[in-house]
Amino acid sequence: MQIFEFICQSYLSVHDSISFNSNFLEANVINILLLLAGLIYILKNFLGSILVERQDKVILAINESEERLQQANIRLDEANKQLAQTQLVIRQIIQEAEITAERVRQSILDQGKIDVDKLKSSSKTSIISAESQVKRQIQQQVTSLAISKVSLQLKNQMTVSVQNKLIDQNIVQLEGSINI
């Protein structure tokens, strides 16, 4: 910092006054203006061509970006169409699955009803068969008991004279039906 202050003080002491020189020839204002005009003319063409190249590159980049944007929009539209088609297919699959599920459910219910009806019919048949078998057994037992009871009564009541009397009655009945 001290070095900078020293340089500033020494420069100001050598050039004590800064003033405007009104003599154009001494001040080289014309030379400076000519030099400046020449530089502008030369640099205008040079800088102009650089700026035109730069502008062309920017325009080309913008055009390429717009083309990419258009292509991206086209791909987006196609993707949206495919999405819509996919969603439509998914909805159709879901509807078909629901219809199939309802059919399967109804088929299972119908088959269950058929099976229940078969079981009812089978059980009714089994009950009827069991009832008739029980009735036959009861009839056989009743018949057997009745025959046993009648046999026992006949043995107790049947004497030789009753037997002879029965035999004589049967013979008389047979004679009437045979007519000898």
Sequence and secondary structure as in RCSB ss.txt:
>XXXX:A:sequence
MQIFEFICQSYLSVHDSISFNSNFLEANVINILLLLAGLIYILKNFLGSILVERQDKVILAINESEERLQQANIR
LDEANKQLAQTQLVIRQIIQEAEITAERVRQSILDQGKIDVDKLKSSSKTSIISAESQVKRQIQQQVTSLAISKV
SLQLKNQMTVSVQNKLIDQNIVQLEGSINI
>XXXX:A:secstr
 HHHHHHHHHHHHHS        HHHHTHHHHHHHHHHHHHHHHHHHHHHHHHHHHHHHHHHHHHHHHHHHHHHH
HHHHHHHHHHHHHHHHHHHHHHHHHHHHHHHHHHHHHHHHHHHHHHHHHHHHHHHHHHHHHHHHHHHHHHHHHHH
HHHHHHH  HHHHHHHHHHHHHHHHHHH  
